[in-house]
Amino acid sequence: MTLTLATLIIFLAPALLIVAVYFLVRQQISALRRRPPVRLDWTPELSVDRYRPMYRLLADDDIRFLSTQPGATPALVKRLRRQRYQVFRGYLRGLQCDFRQACDALLQLAMHSQTDRGDIIRALFVSQMKFSIGMFRVRCRLLLYRWNMGQESVATLVDLFESLQLELLALAPALDGPSV
């Protein structure tokens, strides 16, 4: 059997992929170890109400109203659409950050619990997957909105965050105790 460059690549590619995945997982684990402990005194600040404006932000009602007004130009409508797009992206970043913090806090609570809380970890994994898929959908639709091709409801993401928040508040120990 002759060893050609193609066969060498076929044999080395899986090995290189395994090594790359190993180092990536190792880097993620070390990043988790360096992460500061989650403080639970911020949980009262978790408010779904802060994301309620997202429901109306991309609605076409205001844009249709603006279009009917005298002096409204297509450039003005485009500028309003672009500004709302940017504000919505800011809200989306905040929602993602708050969701991640709530997940981290729930994970810390489950890890430091006196009993086995595998149910919380499984539910947390499912919530994170649903949230990631929802974020992908909203971001794709947000790009379409920018070019006046539709809008996306953010209700699913906010509902996932609200259920996570309620579970966190139910499981959190007294907030005047030490940080986890």
C-alpha positions in Angstrom: 0.0 0.0 0.0 1.3 3.4 -1.0 0.9 6.2 1.4 -0.3 9.2 -0.4 -1.0 12.7 0.8 -4.8 12.0 0.5 -4.7 8.9 2.7 -2.4 10.6 5.2 -5.0 13.4 5.5 -7.8 10.9 5.9 -6.0 9.3 8.8 -4.8 12.5 10.5 -8.0 14.6 10.2 -9.9 12.6 12.8 -7.0 12.6 15.2 -6.5 16.4 14.8 -10.2 16.9 15.4 -10.1 14.8 18.6 -7.1 16.8 19.9 -8.9 20.1 19.1 -12.0 19.0 20.9 -10.0 17.9 23.9 -8.3 21.3 24.2 -11.6 23.1 23.7 -13.3 21.1 26.5 -10.3 21.6 28.7 -10.3 25.4 28.1 -14.1 25.5 28.9 -13.6 23.6 32.2 -10.8 25.8 33.3 -12.9 28.9 32.5 -15.7 27.5 34.6 -13.3 27.0 37.5 -12.0 30.6 37.3 -15.6 32.0 37.2 -16.4 34.0 40.4 -19.1 32.5 42.6 -22.6 33.6 41.8 -24.2 36.0 44.3 -27.8 35.5 45.0 -28.5 39.0 46.3 -29.3 40.2 42.7 -32.2 37.8 42.2 -34.8 40.4 43.2 -33.5 42.5 40.3 -34.5 39.8 37.9 -37.6 41.3 36.4 -39.3 40.1 33.3 -41.1 43.5 33.2 -37.9 45.1 32.0 -38.3 43.1 28.7 -42.0 43.9 28.1 -41.2 46.8 25.7 -39.7 44.2 23.4 -43.2 43.0 22.6 -44.2 46.3 21.0 -40.8 47.5 19.8 -40.9 45.8 16.4 -44.7 46.1 15.9 -45.7 47.7 12.6 -48.4 49.9 14.1 -46.1 52.9 14.8 -44.4 52.6 11.4 -47.7 52.5 9.6 -48.8 55.5 11.6 -45.6 57.4 10.7 -46.0 56.6 7.1 -49.5 58.2 7.0 -48.3 61.5 8.5 -47.5 64.4 6.3 -43.8 65.0 5.7 -43.0 61.3 6.4 -40.3 60.2 4.0 -39.1 56.7 3.2 -35.8 57.7 4.7 -37.4 58.7 8.0 -39.3 55.4 8.1 -36.1 53.5 7.4 -34.3 55.4 10.1 -37.0 54.6 12.7 -36.9 51.0 11.7 -33.1 50.9 12.1 -33.3 52.6 15.5 -35.8 50.2 16.7 -33.7 47.3 15.4 -30.7 48.6 17.5 -32.8 49.1 20.6 -34.3 45.6 20.3 -30.8 44.1 19.9 -29.8 45.9 23.2 -32.8 44.4 24.9 -31.9 41.0 23.4 -28.3 41.2 24.8 -29.7 42.1 28.2 -32.1 39.2 28.1 -29.4 36.8 27.1 -27.1 38.0 29.9 -29.9 37.8 32.5 -30.8 34.3 31.3 -27.2 33.2 31.6 -26.9 34.6 35.1 -30.1 32.9 36.2 -28.8 29.6 34.7 -25.5 30.0 36.5 -27.3 30.7 39.8 -29.6 27.7 39.4 -26.6 25.5 38.6 -24.8 26.7 41.7 -27.8 26.0 43.8 -28.2 22.5 42.4 -24.5 21.8 42.9 -24.5 23.0 46.5 -27.7 21.4 47.5 -27.8 18.7 50.2 -29.8 16.4 48.0 -29.4 15.2 44.5 -30.9 17.8 42.2 -30.4 16.1 38.8 -34.0 17.2 37.9 -33.0 20.8 38.1 -29.9 20.2 35.9 -31.9 18.3 33.3 -34.6 21.0 33.2 -31.9 23.7 33.0 -30.3 21.9 30.1 -33.6 21.8 28.3 -34.3 25.4 29.0 -30.9 26.4 27.7 -31.4 24.5 24.5 -34.9 26.0 24.0 -33.5 29.5 24.7 -30.6 29.0 22.3 -32.9 27.9 19.5 -35.3 30.8 20.3 -32.4 33.3 20.2 -31.3 31.9 16.8 -34.8 32.3 15.4 -35.2 35.8 16.8 -31.9 36.9 15.4 -32.7 35.5 12.0 -36.1 37.2 12.0 -34.5 40.4 13.3 -32.3 40.6 10.2 -35.4 40.2 8.1 -37.1 43.0 10.1 -34.3 45.3 9.3 -35.2 45.1 5.6 -38.9 45.3 6.2 -39.5 41.6 5.7 -41.3 40.6 8.9 -41.0 40.6 12.6 -40.5 38.0 15.4 -42.3 37.6 18.6 -39.9 37.5 21.6 -42.6 36.1 23.9 -41.1 32.6 23.9 -37.8 33.8 25.1 -39.3 36.1 27.8 -41.5 33.2 29.0 -38.5 30.9 29.3 -36.7 33.5 31.3 -39.7 34.1 33.5 -40.1 30.4 34.3 -36.3 30.2 35.1 -36.6 33.2 37.3 -39.5 31.8 39.2 -37.7 28.5 39.8 -34.6 30.4 40.9 -36.6 32.5 43.4 -38.3 29.4 44.7 -35.1 27.6 45.3 -32.9 30.4 46.5 -32.0 30.4 50.2 -32.7 33.4 52.3 -31.1 36.3 50.6 -29.5 37.6 53.8 -27.4 34.5 54.0 -23.9 34.2 52.6 -23.3 34.1 48.8 -23.1 30.8 47.0 
